[in-house]
Amino acid sequence: MDEKAIDIEKLAPDLLLKRGVPVPVTAPLFLRIFKKKTIKLVLFHPTGRTLLKIASKYLSMGVINDEDLSLPDAIKAYADHGKKVHEIVALGFLNSPYLNWFHKPLAWWLRRKLTEQHFLFLFNLLMTHGGVKDFIATIRLIKTMRITKPMTNLSPTEKAS
């Protein structure tokens, strides 16, 4: 029974991203004129192109060793990398090659509307369950198949029948 429960727990975040994670946000002013108080942004699995953009932004942040992080160092890290985390979440919401141009204005707007707890949950969901495991599995499969390995059983002197 424990193994089945663990399998269900592993599949839960993937199911969340397949169905979409709705995030209710206060509507911008132009929608409030029409009596729309909140809008629902939905976070789905990122496409390959969006995942590449997210990965490049994540790697440009650099890795921070949080074990010996004091409060002033944590505040400095937040000041240095907070905008990039918000941009990663905005890229996850847009998830389109045409809409990705607007990820910085969306990140700016989301910074004003969402708390850091929301950003932490969404960032964690994108980075751990966004499709990196599938990419790693594909790379391992290609490595074992060795598609580009030269074929040794073919020689120019042999004749085909």
PyMOL CGO cylinders between C-alpha atoms (Angstrom):
from pymol import cmd
from pymol.cgo import CYLINDER

trace = [
    CYLINDER, 0.00, 0.00, 0.00, 2.88, 2.35, 0.74, 0.3, 1, 1, 1, 1, 1, 1,
    CYLINDER, 2.88, 2.35, 0.74, 4.38, 1.92, -2.74, 0.3, 1, 1, 1, 1, 1, 1,
    CYLINDER, 4.38, 1.92, -2.74, 1.06, 2.76, -4.35, 0.3, 1, 1, 1, 1, 1, 1,
    CYLINDER, 1.06, 2.76, -4.35, 0.71, 5.89, -2.20, 0.3, 1, 1, 1, 1, 1, 1,
    CYLINDER, 0.71, 5.89, -2.20, 4.24, 6.97, -3.12, 0.3, 1, 1, 1, 1, 1, 1,
    CYLINDER, 4.24, 6.97, -3.12, 3.49, 6.47, -6.83, 0.3, 1, 1, 1, 1, 1, 1,
    CYLINDER, 3.49, 6.47, -6.83, 0.36, 8.60, -6.51, 0.3, 1, 1, 1, 1, 1, 1,
    CYLINDER, 0.36, 8.60, -6.51, 2.35, 11.32, -4.74, 0.3, 1, 1, 1, 1, 1, 1,
    CYLINDER, 2.35, 11.32, -4.74, 4.91, 11.30, -7.56, 0.3, 1, 1, 1, 1, 1, 1,
    CYLINDER, 4.91, 11.30, -7.56, 2.22, 11.63, -10.22, 0.3, 1, 1, 1, 1, 1, 1,
    CYLINDER, 2.22, 11.63, -10.22, 0.27, 14.40, -8.48, 0.3, 1, 1, 1, 1, 1, 1,
    CYLINDER, 0.27, 14.40, -8.48, 2.45, 17.37, -9.61, 0.3, 1, 1, 1, 1, 1, 1,
    CYLINDER, 2.45, 17.37, -9.61, 2.53, 16.06, -13.19, 0.3, 1, 1, 1, 1, 1, 1,
    CYLINDER, 2.53, 16.06, -13.19, -1.24, 15.81, -13.18, 0.3, 1, 1, 1, 1, 1, 1,
    CYLINDER, -1.24, 15.81, -13.18, -1.45, 19.33, -11.79, 0.3, 1, 1, 1, 1, 1, 1,
    CYLINDER, -1.45, 19.33, -11.79, 0.58, 20.72, -14.68, 0.3, 1, 1, 1, 1, 1, 1,
    CYLINDER, 0.58, 20.72, -14.68, -1.31, 18.67, -17.28, 0.3, 1, 1, 1, 1, 1, 1,
    CYLINDER, -1.31, 18.67, -17.28, -4.66, 20.02, -16.12, 0.3, 1, 1, 1, 1, 1, 1,
    CYLINDER, -4.66, 20.02, -16.12, -3.22, 23.43, -15.33, 0.3, 1, 1, 1, 1, 1, 1,
    CYLINDER, -3.22, 23.43, -15.33, -2.68, 25.22, -12.05, 0.3, 1, 1, 1, 1, 1, 1,
    CYLINDER, -2.68, 25.22, -12.05, -5.12, 28.15, -11.85, 0.3, 1, 1, 1, 1, 1, 1,
    CYLINDER, -5.12, 28.15, -11.85, -3.86, 31.21, -9.99, 0.3, 1, 1, 1, 1, 1, 1,
    CYLINDER, -3.86, 31.21, -9.99, -6.48, 33.87, -9.20, 0.3, 1, 1, 1, 1, 1, 1,
    CYLINDER, -6.48, 33.87, -9.20, -5.03, 37.37, -9.47, 0.3, 1, 1, 1, 1, 1, 1,
    CYLINDER, -5.03, 37.37, -9.47, -6.56, 40.81, -8.98, 0.3, 1, 1, 1, 1, 1, 1,
    CYLINDER, -6.56, 40.81, -8.98, -7.62, 42.09, -12.39, 0.3, 1, 1, 1, 1, 1, 1,
    CYLINDER, -7.62, 42.09, -12.39, -5.85, 45.07, -13.97, 0.3, 1, 1, 1, 1, 1, 1,
    CYLINDER, -5.85, 45.07, -13.97, -7.58, 48.44, -14.08, 0.3, 1, 1, 1, 1, 1, 1,
    CYLINDER, -7.58, 48.44, -14.08, -8.95, 48.17, -17.62, 0.3, 1, 1, 1, 1, 1, 1,
    CYLINDER, -8.95, 48.17, -17.62, -10.82, 44.98, -16.65, 0.3, 1, 1, 1, 1, 1, 1,
    CYLINDER, -10.82, 44.98, -16.65, -12.07, 46.44, -13.38, 0.3, 1, 1, 1, 1, 1, 1,
    CYLINDER, -12.07, 46.44, -13.38, -13.94, 49.06, -15.37, 0.3, 1, 1, 1, 1, 1, 1,
    CYLINDER, -13.94, 49.06, -15.37, -16.03, 46.18, -16.76, 0.3, 1, 1, 1, 1, 1, 1,
    CYLINDER, -16.03, 46.18, -16.76, -16.72, 44.78, -13.24, 0.3, 1, 1, 1, 1, 1, 1,
    CYLINDER, -16.72, 44.78, -13.24, -14.15, 41.98, -13.53, 0.3, 1, 1, 1, 1, 1, 1,
    CYLINDER, -14.15, 41.98, -13.53, -12.45, 41.85, -10.12, 0.3, 1, 1, 1, 1, 1, 1,
    CYLINDER, -12.45, 41.85, -10.12, -10.19, 38.83, -10.55, 0.3, 1, 1, 1, 1, 1, 1,
    CYLINDER, -10.19, 38.83, -10.55, -8.71, 36.94, -13.45, 0.3, 1, 1, 1, 1, 1, 1,
    CYLINDER, -8.71, 36.94, -13.45, -7.43, 33.39, -13.47, 0.3, 1, 1, 1, 1, 1, 1,
    CYLINDER, -7.43, 33.39, -13.47, -3.97, 32.74, -14.91, 0.3, 1, 1, 1, 1, 1, 1,
    CYLINDER, -3.97, 32.74, -14.91, -3.31, 29.06, -15.64, 0.3, 1, 1, 1, 1, 1, 1,
    CYLINDER, -3.31, 29.06, -15.64, 0.12, 27.41, -15.50, 0.3, 1, 1, 1, 1, 1, 1,
    CYLINDER, 0.12, 27.41, -15.50, 0.50, 24.38, -17.82, 0.3, 1, 1, 1, 1, 1, 1,
    CYLINDER, 0.50, 24.38, -17.82, 3.44, 22.15, -18.77, 0.3, 1, 1, 1, 1, 1, 1,
    CYLINDER, 3.44, 22.15, -18.77, 6.00, 24.34, -20.54, 0.3, 1, 1, 1, 1, 1, 1,
    CYLINDER, 6.00, 24.34, -20.54, 6.72, 23.64, -24.19, 0.3, 1, 1, 1, 1, 1, 1,
    CYLINDER, 6.72, 23.64, -24.19, 10.26, 22.78, -25.28, 0.3, 1, 1, 1, 1, 1, 1,
    CYLINDER, 10.26, 22.78, -25.28, 11.01, 26.34, -26.36, 0.3, 1, 1, 1, 1, 1, 1,
    CYLINDER, 11.01, 26.34, -26.36, 9.70, 27.79, -23.10, 0.3, 1, 1, 1, 1, 1, 1,
    CYLINDER, 9.70, 27.79, -23.10, 11.64, 25.21, -21.11, 0.3, 1, 1, 1, 1, 1, 1,
    CYLINDER, 11.64, 25.21, -21.11, 14.85, 26.27, -22.88, 0.3, 1, 1, 1, 1, 1, 1,
    CYLINDER, 14.85, 26.27, -22.88, 14.20, 29.92, -22.01, 0.3, 1, 1, 1, 1, 1, 1,
    CYLINDER, 14.20, 29.92, -22.01, 13.43, 28.99, -18.40, 0.3, 1, 1, 1, 1, 1, 1,
    CYLINDER, 13.43, 28.99, -18.40, 16.61, 26.90, -18.19, 0.3, 1, 1, 1, 1, 1, 1,
    CYLINDER, 16.61, 26.90, -18.19, 18.79, 29.71, -19.56, 0.3, 1, 1, 1, 1, 1, 1,
    CYLINDER, 18.79, 29.71, -19.56, 17.30, 32.22, -17.09, 0.3, 1, 1, 1, 1, 1, 1,
    CYLINDER, 17.30, 32.22, -17.09, 17.76, 29.76, -14.22, 0.3, 1, 1, 1, 1, 1, 1,
    CYLINDER, 17.76, 29.76, -14.22, 21.39, 29.09, -15.13, 0.3, 1, 1, 1, 1, 1, 1,
    CYLINDER, 21.39, 29.09, -15.13, 22.11, 32.81, -15.49, 0.3, 1, 1, 1, 1, 1, 1,
    CYLINDER, 22.11, 32.81, -15.49, 21.11, 33.24, -11.83, 0.3, 1, 1, 1, 1, 1, 1,
    CYLINDER, 21.11, 33.24, -11.83, 23.91, 31.01, -10.59, 0.3, 1, 1, 1, 1, 1, 1,
    CYLINDER, 23.91, 31.01, -10.59, 23.61, 28.53, -7.76, 0.3, 1, 1, 1, 1, 1, 1,
    CYLINDER, 23.61, 28.53, -7.76, 23.48, 29.86, -4.22, 0.3, 1, 1, 1, 1, 1, 1,
    CYLINDER, 23.48, 29.86, -4.22, 24.71, 27.74, -1.31, 0.3, 1, 1, 1, 1, 1, 1,
    CYLINDER, 24.71, 27.74, -1.31, 21.90, 28.26, 1.18, 0.3, 1, 1, 1, 1, 1, 1,
    CYLINDER, 21.90, 28.26, 1.18, 23.37, 26.22, 4.04, 0.3, 1, 1, 1, 1, 1, 1,
    CYLINDER, 23.37, 26.22, 4.04, 25.50, 29.05, 5.43, 0.3, 1, 1, 1, 1, 1, 1,
    CYLINDER, 25.50, 29.05, 5.43, 23.30, 31.89, 4.22, 0.3, 1, 1, 1, 1, 1, 1,
    CYLINDER, 23.30, 31.89, 4.22, 22.87, 34.67, 6.77, 0.3, 1, 1, 1, 1, 1, 1,
    CYLINDER, 22.87, 34.67, 6.77, 19.98, 37.12, 6.69, 0.3, 1, 1, 1, 1, 1, 1,
    CYLINDER, 19.98, 37.12, 6.69, 21.93, 39.93, 4.95, 0.3, 1, 1, 1, 1, 1, 1,
    CYLINDER, 21.93, 39.93, 4.95, 23.20, 37.43, 2.36, 0.3, 1, 1, 1, 1, 1, 1,
    CYLINDER, 23.20, 37.43, 2.36, 19.66, 36.15, 1.79, 0.3, 1, 1, 1, 1, 1, 1,
    CYLINDER, 19.66, 36.15, 1.79, 18.38, 39.69, 1.28, 0.3, 1, 1, 1, 1, 1, 1,
    CYLINDER, 18.38, 39.69, 1.28, 21.23, 40.39, -1.16, 0.3, 1, 1, 1, 1, 1, 1,
    CYLINDER, 21.23, 40.39, -1.16, 20.45, 37.18, -3.06, 0.3, 1, 1, 1, 1, 1, 1,
    CYLINDER, 20.45, 37.18, -3.06, 16.78, 38.17, -3.22, 0.3, 1, 1, 1, 1, 1, 1,
    CYLINDER, 16.78, 38.17, -3.22, 17.71, 41.62, -4.52, 0.3, 1, 1, 1, 1, 1, 1,
    CYLINDER, 17.71, 41.62, -4.52, 20.04, 40.10, -7.13, 0.3, 1, 1, 1, 1, 1, 1,
    CYLINDER, 20.04, 40.10, -7.13, 17.88, 37.21, -8.33, 0.3, 1, 1, 1, 1, 1, 1,
    CYLINDER, 17.88, 37.21, -8.33, 14.28, 38.05, -7.36, 0.3, 1, 1, 1, 1, 1, 1,
    CYLINDER, 14.28, 38.05, -7.36, 13.41, 39.57, -10.73, 0.3, 1, 1, 1, 1, 1, 1,
    CYLINDER, 13.41, 39.57, -10.73, 14.73, 36.53, -12.59, 0.3, 1, 1, 1, 1, 1, 1,
    CYLINDER, 14.73, 36.53, -12.59, 12.59, 34.18, -10.49, 0.3, 1, 1, 1, 1, 1, 1,
    CYLINDER, 12.59, 34.18, -10.49, 9.54, 36.30, -11.29, 0.3, 1, 1, 1, 1, 1, 1,
    CYLINDER, 9.54, 36.30, -11.29, 10.46, 36.29, -14.99, 0.3, 1, 1, 1, 1, 1, 1,
    CYLINDER, 10.46, 36.29, -14.99, 10.73, 32.48, -14.93, 0.3, 1, 1, 1, 1, 1, 1,
    CYLINDER, 10.73, 32.48, -14.93, 7.22, 32.23, -13.47, 0.3, 1, 1, 1, 1, 1, 1,
    CYLINDER, 7.22, 32.23, -13.47, 5.93, 34.71, -16.08, 0.3, 1, 1, 1, 1, 1, 1,
    CYLINDER, 5.93, 34.71, -16.08, 7.51, 32.61, -18.86, 0.3, 1, 1, 1, 1, 1, 1,
    CYLINDER, 7.51, 32.61, -18.86, 5.70, 29.59, -17.45, 0.3, 1, 1, 1, 1, 1, 1,
    CYLINDER, 5.70, 29.59, -17.45, 2.37, 31.39, -17.61, 0.3, 1, 1, 1, 1, 1, 1,
    CYLINDER, 2.37, 31.39, -17.61, 2.83, 32.69, -21.16, 0.3, 1, 1, 1, 1, 1, 1,
    CYLINDER, 2.83, 32.69, -21.16, 4.24, 29.43, -22.63, 0.3, 1, 1, 1, 1, 1, 1,
    CYLINDER, 4.24, 29.43, -22.63, 4.07, 30.62, -26.24, 0.3, 1, 1, 1, 1, 1, 1,
    CYLINDER, 4.07, 30.62, -26.24, 6.74, 31.84, -28.67, 0.3, 1, 1, 1, 1, 1, 1,
    CYLINDER, 6.74, 31.84, -28.67, 4.61, 34.86, -29.55, 0.3, 1, 1, 1, 1, 1, 1,
    CYLINDER, 4.61, 34.86, -29.55, 3.62, 35.82, -26.02, 0.3, 1, 1, 1, 1, 1, 1,
    CYLINDER, 3.62, 35.82, -26.02, 7.10, 35.28, -24.52, 0.3, 1, 1, 1, 1, 1, 1,
    CYLINDER, 7.10, 35.28, -24.52, 7.96, 38.81, -25.62, 0.3, 1, 1, 1, 1, 1, 1,
    CYLINDER, 7.96, 38.81, -25.62, 5.73, 40.06, -22.81, 0.3, 1, 1, 1, 1, 1, 1,
    CYLINDER, 5.73, 40.06, -22.81, 7.29, 38.07, -19.97, 0.3, 1, 1, 1, 1, 1, 1,
    CYLINDER, 7.29, 38.07, -19.97, 9.01, 41.09, -18.38, 0.3, 1, 1, 1, 1, 1, 1,
    CYLINDER, 9.01, 41.09, -18.38, 5.87, 43.26, -18.18, 0.3, 1, 1, 1, 1, 1, 1,
    CYLINDER, 5.87, 43.26, -18.18, 3.92, 40.25, -16.87, 0.3, 1, 1, 1, 1, 1, 1,
    CYLINDER, 3.92, 40.25, -16.87, 6.63, 39.57, -14.26, 0.3, 1, 1, 1, 1, 1, 1,
    CYLINDER, 6.63, 39.57, -14.26, 6.47, 43.22, -13.17, 0.3, 1, 1, 1, 1, 1, 1,
    CYLINDER, 6.47, 43.22, -13.17, 2.68, 43.02, -12.88, 0.3, 1, 1, 1, 1, 1, 1,
    CYLINDER, 2.68, 43.02, -12.88, 2.78, 39.68, -11.02, 0.3, 1, 1, 1, 1, 1, 1,
    CYLINDER, 2.78, 39.68, -11.02, 5.32, 41.11, -8.55, 0.3, 1, 1, 1, 1, 1, 1,
    CYLINDER, 5.32, 41.11, -8.55, 2.66, 43.62, -7.53, 0.3, 1, 1, 1, 1, 1, 1,
    CYLINDER, 2.66, 43.62, -7.53, -0.15, 41.04, -7.27, 0.3, 1, 1, 1, 1, 1, 1,
    CYLINDER, -0.15, 41.04, -7.27, 1.30, 37.78, -5.87, 0.3, 1, 1, 1, 1, 1, 1,
    CYLINDER, 1.30, 37.78, -5.87, 3.11, 37.02, -2.63, 0.3, 1, 1, 1, 1, 1, 1,
    CYLINDER, 3.11, 37.02, -2.63, 6.48, 35.33, -2.46, 0.3, 1, 1, 1, 1, 1, 1,
    CYLINDER, 6.48, 35.33, -2.46, 4.78, 32.15, -1.22, 0.3, 1, 1, 1, 1, 1, 1,
    CYLINDER, 4.78, 32.15, -1.22, 2.90, 31.97, -4.52, 0.3, 1, 1, 1, 1, 1, 1,
    CYLINDER, 2.90, 31.97, -4.52, 6.10, 32.55, -6.46, 0.3, 1, 1, 1, 1, 1, 1,
    CYLINDER, 6.10, 32.55, -6.46, 7.92, 29.87, -4.45, 0.3, 1, 1, 1, 1, 1, 1,
    CYLINDER, 7.92, 29.87, -4.45, 5.21, 27.29, -5.15, 0.3, 1, 1, 1, 1, 1, 1,
    CYLINDER, 5.21, 27.29, -5.15, 4.99, 28.13, -8.87, 0.3, 1, 1, 1, 1, 1, 1,
    CYLINDER, 4.99, 28.13, -8.87, 8.78, 28.30, -9.32, 0.3, 1, 1, 1, 1, 1, 1,
    CYLINDER, 8.78, 28.30, -9.32, 9.22, 24.96, -7.56, 0.3, 1, 1, 1, 1, 1, 1,
    CYLINDER, 9.22, 24.96, -7.56, 6.48, 23.40, -9.68, 0.3, 1, 1, 1, 1, 1, 1,
    CYLINDER, 6.48, 23.40, -9.68, 8.06, 24.66, -12.90, 0.3, 1, 1, 1, 1, 1, 1,
    CYLINDER, 8.06, 24.66, -12.90, 11.64, 23.72, -12.07, 0.3, 1, 1, 1, 1, 1, 1,
    CYLINDER, 11.64, 23.72, -12.07, 11.06, 20.26, -10.59, 0.3, 1, 1, 1, 1, 1, 1,
    CYLINDER, 11.06, 20.26, -10.59, 8.10, 19.04, -12.66, 0.3, 1, 1, 1, 1, 1, 1,
    CYLINDER, 8.10, 19.04, -12.66, 8.32, 21.14, -15.81, 0.3, 1, 1, 1, 1, 1, 1,
    CYLINDER, 8.32, 21.14, -15.81, 9.73, 18.42, -18.05, 0.3, 1, 1, 1, 1, 1, 1,
    CYLINDER, 9.73, 18.42, -18.05, 13.44, 18.27, -17.22, 0.3, 1, 1, 1, 1, 1, 1,
    CYLINDER, 13.44, 18.27, -17.22, 13.12, 14.62, -16.15, 0.3, 1, 1, 1, 1, 1, 1,
    CYLINDER, 13.12, 14.62, -16.15, 11.72, 13.72, -19.55, 0.3, 1, 1, 1, 1, 1, 1,
    CYLINDER, 11.72, 13.72, -19.55, 14.60, 15.49, -21.28, 0.3, 1, 1, 1, 1, 1, 1,
    CYLINDER, 14.60, 15.49, -21.28, 17.14, 13.61, -19.16, 0.3, 1, 1, 1, 1, 1, 1,
    CYLINDER, 17.14, 13.61, -19.16, 15.43, 10.30, -19.98, 0.3, 1, 1, 1, 1, 1, 1,
    CYLINDER, 15.43, 10.30, -19.98, 15.57, 11.15, -23.70, 0.3, 1, 1, 1, 1, 1, 1,
    CYLINDER, 15.57, 11.15, -23.70, 19.28, 11.96, -23.50, 0.3, 1, 1, 1, 1, 1, 1,
    CYLINDER, 19.28, 11.96, -23.50, 19.98, 8.68, -21.69, 0.3, 1, 1, 1, 1, 1, 1,
    CYLINDER, 19.98, 8.68, -21.69, 18.00, 6.75, -24.31, 0.3, 1, 1, 1, 1, 1, 1,
    CYLINDER, 18.00, 6.75, -24.31, 19.93, 8.39, -27.14, 0.3, 1, 1, 1, 1, 1, 1,
    CYLINDER, 19.93, 8.39, -27.14, 23.20, 7.64, -25.34, 0.3, 1, 1, 1, 1, 1, 1,
    CYLINDER, 23.20, 7.64, -25.34, 22.36, 3.94, -25.06, 0.3, 1, 1, 1, 1, 1, 1,
    CYLINDER, 22.36, 3.94, -25.06, 21.19, 3.72, -28.67, 0.3, 1, 1, 1, 1, 1, 1,
    CYLINDER, 21.19, 3.72, -28.67, 24.26, 5.57, -30.02, 0.3, 1, 1, 1, 1, 1, 1,
    CYLINDER, 24.26, 5.57, -30.02, 22.56, 6.54, -33.25, 0.3, 1, 1, 1, 1, 1, 1,
    CYLINDER, 22.56, 6.54, -33.25, 25.63, 8.24, -34.70, 0.3, 1, 1, 1, 1, 1, 1,
    CYLINDER, 25.63, 8.24, -34.70, 27.96, 5.31, -34.03, 0.3, 1, 1, 1, 1, 1, 1,
    CYLINDER, 27.96, 5.31, -34.03, 29.65, 4.19, -37.28, 0.3, 1, 1, 1, 1, 1, 1,
    CYLINDER, 29.65, 4.19, -37.28, 28.51, 0.80, -38.51, 0.3, 1, 1, 1, 1, 1, 1,
    CYLINDER, 28.51, 0.80, -38.51, 31.42, -1.62, -38.57, 0.3, 1, 1, 1, 1, 1, 1,
    CYLINDER, 31.42, -1.62, -38.57, 29.67, -4.46, -40.36, 0.3, 1, 1, 1, 1, 1, 1,
    CYLINDER, 29.67, -4.46, -40.36, 29.45, -2.53, -43.63, 0.3, 1, 1, 1, 1, 1, 1,
    CYLINDER, 29.45, -2.53, -43.63, 32.53, -2.35, -45.81, 0.3, 1, 1, 1, 1, 1, 1,
    CYLINDER, 32.53, -2.35, -45.81, 32.95, -1.13, -49.39, 0.3, 1, 1, 1, 1, 1, 1,
    CYLINDER, 32.95, -1.13, -49.39, 34.39, -4.50, -50.50, 0.3, 1, 1, 1, 1, 1, 1,
    CYLINDER, 34.39, -4.50, -50.50, 31.31, -6.53, -49.56, 0.3, 1, 1, 1, 1, 1, 1,
    CYLINDER, 31.31, -6.53, -49.56, 28.65, -6.96, -52.18, 0.3, 1, 1, 1, 1, 1, 1,
    CYLINDER, 28.65, -6.96, -52.18, 25.00, -6.83, -51.44, 0.3, 1, 1, 1, 1, 1, 1,
    CYLINDER, 25.00, -6.83, -51.44, 22.96, -9.77, -52.69, 0.3, 1, 1, 1, 1, 1, 1,
]
cmd.load_cgo(trace, "trace")
